[in-house]
Amino acid sequence: MKNTFLKKLGLKAKNNGTSTGLKSTASSKKYIESFSPVDGKLIGSVSVTSKREYEQVIKSAQKAFTYWRTVPAPQRGEIVRLYGEALRKQKEELGRLVSYEMGKSLQEGWGEVQEMIDICDFAVGLSRQLYGLTMHSERPSHRMYEQWHPLGICGIISAFNFPVAVWAWNSMIALVCGDVSVWKGSEKTPMCTVACQNIFLKVLKDNKVPEGVSCIINGDYKVGEYMTNDKRVPLISATGSTRMGKIVGATVAARMGKSLLELGGNNAIIITPSAEESIVLTGAVFGAVGTAGQRCTTTRRLIIHESIYDATKKKIAKAYKQLRIGDPLNQKNHVGPLIDKDAVNNYLNALEQVKKQKGKFVVKGGVMKGRGYGSGCYVQPCIVEADNELDIVQTETFAPILYIMKYKTLDEAIAIQNNVPQGLSSAIMTDSVQEAEYFLSAAGSDCGIANVNIGTSGAEIGGAFGGEKETGGGRESGSDSWKAYMRRQTNTINYSKTVPLAQGIKFDL
């Protein structure tokens, strides 16, 4: 089955050649081997982009931009629409690759490809709605308006946990805005990157669009540094850890570039006495264990009212014991593996810190052993009673560790939720309109995303996605996030026979 979907995506079991998507041959002589966390088997290899190849990519992108920026936006949208149609045809295969290379459930793999399709649809509509404003001038016979122009090359750095969707969120919007994109996907999921590029290159070729409109580069952080230090790349959109984002943000700012940062999350759900039990269990458990806890929007903390704390704790612990952990391509399983052995070690280190910091295990963790767990990347989702002030609770661990704690008043619960460095997603479970509205008010959640009666994960593409504080402040996907990929220009037109100055200033010659 593995070889079947690889072949349909234009991938080979071994060397996939240059990672740039250009016609040149690989020159670095270095390759990334991708091993599946599902069974530990080699999926394939991809060449690491050399500095010489990177220069080829940037020159190709620059040349393509001079063409692409002049194409009417609705026509750019048509190319994106065709890519969405191509994704629909290969959703089955690409979703399986996402699941097999990253380790998320097959349903989530297909869902991620659907996100790509959805953002294509959104971008097609957006291509006819890149609106500016008109303003009244204080000077007679003058007209003022503003318009938006493309920036140029949009550099995209994405993480392993959403190996295809995050690129699409950025690239499809950037493309209809008139930008071209250069994408460095995660070195942990390089086959997904090449697969997306293979599909897009065919669309570009069939429609006689220069392939430099969408390029990829492959490698570790050193390859990413080519872009972050490059003045020819005016915008860097980076998704990953807060540590990585601080480095990228500082580097890009030093050259006066723009950065769009989507970084860590430490997301909480507040559970009130009036909350519906079924909503609590589904929202909290999926939020905590979906993608094996490797989402930036994963639920990492439950803040439970003291009157229902014990009962809620028992119900969630019971639900955890019913989780099926195993091969994510088997749709009967709920939880797949962590991405690799490094992630497993981070998980185990966090469990050790829990013990040292006096956290109390409600559901114990550990590495899964036995038949079906041969990759060594499967772990037990666990629940820990812990104080919000503990260092380990304040830190995002990319693994299925859920911390639970009590509160007395809603103000206390909100204070606990907000008292972490990150500010991505948040939620409250309540049947009280007053509590819900207070949570969404300026006195409530300080996160970029705040939900009522749904969990912290599972954002829709229509809304702006992103967070505050150490999450980076960036916004991707819907709403007016497109403005990050363009530059604003204010225009004034004088259609009189004189030159009146603003603010009544006189300058007679």
N, C-alpha and C positions, 0 to 999 in steps of 0.2 A: 504493500500500500504506500509506503514511504516513497519509493522510487517513482511511483505513478504520479503523485501530485508534484514532486520535484520536476519531473519531465514536462508536465503540462504548464509549469511556470517558467520553462526555459532554463532550468537549473541543472547542473551536472553534479554527480556525487563527489567529484573531485574538483580541481582547479577551475574556478569560474572566470579566470582571466582578469583583465583590468577592472577595477571597481568604479572607474569614472563614468562608464557608459560611452566613452569616446572610442574612436576607431584605433587608437594607439595600442601598443602592446604593453603589458605590465613591465615596469622597469625596476621596481624596488627589489624584486626577487625574494620578497617576504610575503607570507600568507597567514591569514587568520583561519584556524580550523574551528569549525562550529560543531560542538558536541551537544546532543539533546539532553536536557535534564530529565527527560521522561525515562530513557533507558540507557543513557550514557554513550550511545552510539554516535559515530561521526556522521554528520549530515553532509558536509561539504566544506570546501575552503574557498576563500576569497582573497585576492591580492591586496596588500597594503598599498595605499596611494603614496607614491614617492613625491618628493618636492618638485621634480620635473613634471610629473603628471599633474600635480596640483596647479602648476603654472599653466599647463595646457587647458585645464578645466576653467580657470578664471578667465583666460583669454577667450575661450569659447563662449563663456557666459557673458562677457562684456560685449562681444560681437553680436550675440543673440539679442541682448537688451536693446541695442540701437534699432533693431527691427521690431521687437516685441512691443516696445513702448508706443510705437506708432500704429499698432493694430487697434482698431476700435474695441473698446471694452466688451461689448456684446459678442464680438467675434472671438475674443479671448475666452469668454465664457463658454462658447461653443466647443472649444478644445477641451475645456474642463468637463463639459457635459459628456463628451465622447469618452473621456477617461472614466467617468462614473459608470457609463454603460459597459466598458471593458471590465471594470471591477465586478459588476453584476454577473458577468459571464464567468468570472473566475473566483467568485466569492468562496465556493466550496474548497478549492485547492489552496487559496491564499489563507483562508481561515485555519485550515489544517496545518499549514506551515507555521503560522503564528503559534498555534497550540503546541506543536511538536518542538519548535525551536525555543520558545519562551517558557512553556510549561503551564500556561493558563488553560482552563477548561475549554473544550471544543466549542461550547456555546459562547464563551467569552471571546474565543478566536473569531468565530463568525460575526459576533457582535462588533468586534473591532473593525472588521472590514466593512460592516454596515455603517459604522461611523464615517469611514472614508467616503462611502457612497453618499451619505447624508450631507457631508460638508461639500461635496461636489455639487449637489442640488442647491444647497444654500448659496454657494459661490456663483452659480449660474444666474440666480435671481439678483445677487448683489452686483453682477456685471452691468446691470441696467439701473443701478441705484447708488452710484458713487456721487452723491449729491454734495454741492457746496451751498453757500448762503449768499444772499444779496443784502446790502446794507445801504441805508440812506446817507449820502454825503452831506456834510455841513456846508459844502461849497456849491453854488448854483451850477447847473449844467455839468454835473459830475455824476458818474455812476461808480459804485464800489461793489465788488463781489469777491468771494474767495473760491478757489478751486484746489483740487488735490492732484498731485503728480506722483508717478512711481519713483521709488528711491533708487533702484538699481538692482544689485545682487543682494538677495536675502540669504544669509547663511543660517542653516538650520542644524542644530545639534540635538538629537533626541536620545531618550533612554531606552533600556531594554524592556521595561514593563509594558509599554505600548509601542511596539516596534514599528507599526505602520500608521496608526491613526494620528499620532501627534505630528508626524511629518505632513500628512494630508491637511490637518487643521491649519498649519502654517502655509504650506506650499500652494494649496488651491486658492486660498484667499490672496496670497501674494501674486499669483499668476493673473487673476482677473484684475488686480490693481495695476498690472503692467510691469511688475518685477519679474526677474528670473531667480531661480533658486539653486543653491548648492547645499546638498544634504550630507551630513556625516551622521549616519545611523550608529547605533551602539555596536561596539565590537563584540558584544555578547550575542547579538542577533543579526549577523551580517547577511545571512541568506534572505531574510525578510526584506532587507534594504535592496538587494540586487533584484529580487522578484518584483518589487514595486516599480523599479526602474525599467525592467524588461517590458512590463505591461505598458508603461507610459511611453517608452521610446517607439513602440509600434504605432501608438496613436499619433505621435509627433511626425513620424516618417510617413504614415498614410496621408497626413494632411499637409505635408511639405512645410512643416515648421522646423526651424533649426533645433538640433538636439541640445544645443547649449542652453535652451530655455529651462531645462531641468537636468541637473547633473548630480552625481553622487561622488563622495570620496569615502575611503574606508580606512580605519585604523583606530589607535587608541587616542588618548588626550593630546599626544604630540601632533597628530594630524589635525585635530581640532584647533590647536594653537596656530596653525597656518592661517586659518580664517580669522580667529579672534584678534590677531595682530595685523591683519591686512586692511589697509585703508581703502582698498578697492571694494570692500564689503561693508556698506554703510549700516546694515542691520544684522545683528546676531540674535536669533531666537534660540535660547538654550533651555532644555528641560533636564533636570537631574537633581543632585543633592544641593543643599545650601552651601556646603563647602565649595563645590564646583562653581556654583553661581556667583559667589563672592569673587572668585578668581576671574571668571569671565567678565563680570560686570566692571571690575576695576580695570582690566586690560582694555576693554572696548572704550570705556570712558576716557582712558588716558590718551586715546587717539581721536577723541571727540566723536566717536561713533554712537549708534543707538543700540540698546540691548533690550530684549523682551525676555524676562526671566520667569520660569515656572519651576519652583524649587520645592523644598520639603513641606510636609504636612504633619500635624499632630492632632488629628481631628477627633472631636468629641460629640457624643449624643447625650443630651440631658433628657432623663426619663422622669416624667411627672406622675403623680398619683392617678390622674385621669387618663393616662395613655392606654390605648387599646393593646391588649396583650399580643395579638397576632401581628400587629404592625411593629411592635417592639422586637419580637423575636426574629422576624424576617429581616427587618432593617439592620438590626444590630449584628446578627450572626453573619449575614452576607457581607455587610460592610467590613467586618473584622477578618473573615477568612477568604473572601473572594480574591482570586489571583494570588492565593497563599500569602495575603497581607502585603503584597508588593505593589499597591497602588499609592499614589501620592494622596488620594482621597480615602484611603483605608481608615476605618474606624479604629482608633487606638485607645480611646478612653470612653467609658460609660460613667456618667455622673447621675446617680440614682437617688431619688428622694428616700429619706431614712424610713418612712412609713411602709415602703414597698421594697426596701433594699434586699432583705433576706429572701423574700418570695421570688423576686426577679432574678437574683443570683442563682437560685436553685433551678429555675426554668431554663436559664441560658446555659448553665453547666450541663443540664440534661440534654439540651439540643446539641451541644458540642460532642457529647458522647455518641450521638447518632450520625456524626459526620463520616462520610466515606472518603478515605484518602487513597489516591492511586492514580493510575494512568489517566491523564486529562482527556485523552481521545476516547475514553470509555465514558459515555454520557451518564452513567449511573453514579460516577464519582463526583464528589463536591469539591475536593481540594486536590490540586496537583502539586508538583515539586517547587522548591525554590530554584532560582535560576542557575546556581552553581555551588561548588563547595565553599567558596568564599562567603556566600550568603548564609550557608549553613553555619559556618564558624561565627559570623556576626550574631546569628540567632542564639547560638550556644553561649557566646560571651555575654549577651544580654541576660540570659537566664542566670548566669553566675552573678551578674551585677544585682539582679533581683534578690538573690539570696543574701548577698553582702549588705544590701540596703534594707533588709528586713521586710521585703514584700512577702505576701502569703499566697501560695499557689492554691487556686480553687480547682483548676484543671491543669495537671502537670504537663510539661512539654517534654521534648526529646526527639531524637532522630529515629525515624521509622526503619525497622530492620525486617528482613525476611523476603520471601518471594514477591516479586513485583516492585521492590524498592532498591534494585541493584545499582541505580545511579548514585545512591547515597545522598540525594537531594530532597527527600521527602521528610517533613517534620510534622510533629503533632501541634496543632493550634492549641494555645494555652490561655488560661485566664488567671490574672493576678490581682489580689487585693493590695492596693498600694496608695500611699499619699501622693497627691499631685506634685508636691514639692521635691520628690526624689529626683536625683539627677537622671536616672534611667527612664523615668516617666517623661521628663522634659526633653528627652532625646528621641528622635525618630529612628526606630529600628525597622528596617524593611523586611518584616517577617510577621507571622500571625500570632502576635502577643497582644492581648487585650487587658488593659488595666481598668479596674472598677473601683469606685469610691462613692461616699455618701454626701448628701447635702441636706440642709434644713430649709433654706429660703431660696427663692428663684434668683435673687440678687447674688447670693453666695454661689449658686450653681454657675451663673454666668461669669462671675469673677474667677472661678476655678477653670472654666473652659478657656477664658481669655488669657489666663496666666501661664502661657507657654510662648516660646520664641516664634513659633510658626503661626500662620493665619490663613490657611487655605479653606477648609470646609468645616461646616458645623451643622448641627440639627437639634431640634427639640421634638419630643413626642408628647403631645398634649391634646386634650379635647377642649381646652379653654382658649377662647378667642383672645381674651385679655393676655394670657401668658404668651400665646403665639405672637401677637403684635408687639408685645414688650421685647421679646427675644429678637425681633426683626428691627427694632427701633435703634436710634443712635446710642441708647444706653444698653443695648443688647450685645449680640455677637460682633466681634471685631474682625471676622473673617470675610474673605471675598465671596464666599458662598455660604448662605444660611438657609436651611430647609426646615419645613414643618411637616412632621409625620411621614417623612421618608428618611433614608439613611444619608450618610455623608458621601457615598460614592455613587457613580452612575449619572454624570452630568450630561445634559442634552446639548447638541451643537448650536441650538438657537440662542443660548445665553452666553454672555462673555464669561470665559473660564479663567480663573486665576485667583491669587490671594495676596494678602498684605504681610507686613513685617518680614520675617526671614523667608517667606515664600516668594518674595521678589517683586511683587507689585505688577507683574505683567498681566495682560489679558489676551486670550486667543479665542478663536472660533467665532461665535455669533455677536449679536448686537452691533456696536460700532467698533469692534476690535480691528476692523480693516484699516482704521486710521493709523495704526502703528506701522503699517507697511507702506505708507505714503508720506509725502511732504506737502505741507500746507502753503499755499501762495495767496496773498491778498493783492487784488488788482484794482487800480483806480483809472478810470477813463474820463478824460476831459473832452467834452464835445462842444465847448464854447470857443470864442475867438480871443479869450484872455486867459491869464494864468493866475487866478485868485489863490492865495495861500491859506492854509489851515490856520485856525485859531485867530483869524483876522489880522495876521501879520502883513505889514506893508513893505514892499520892496520895489520902489519905482526907479526906473532908469531914465 
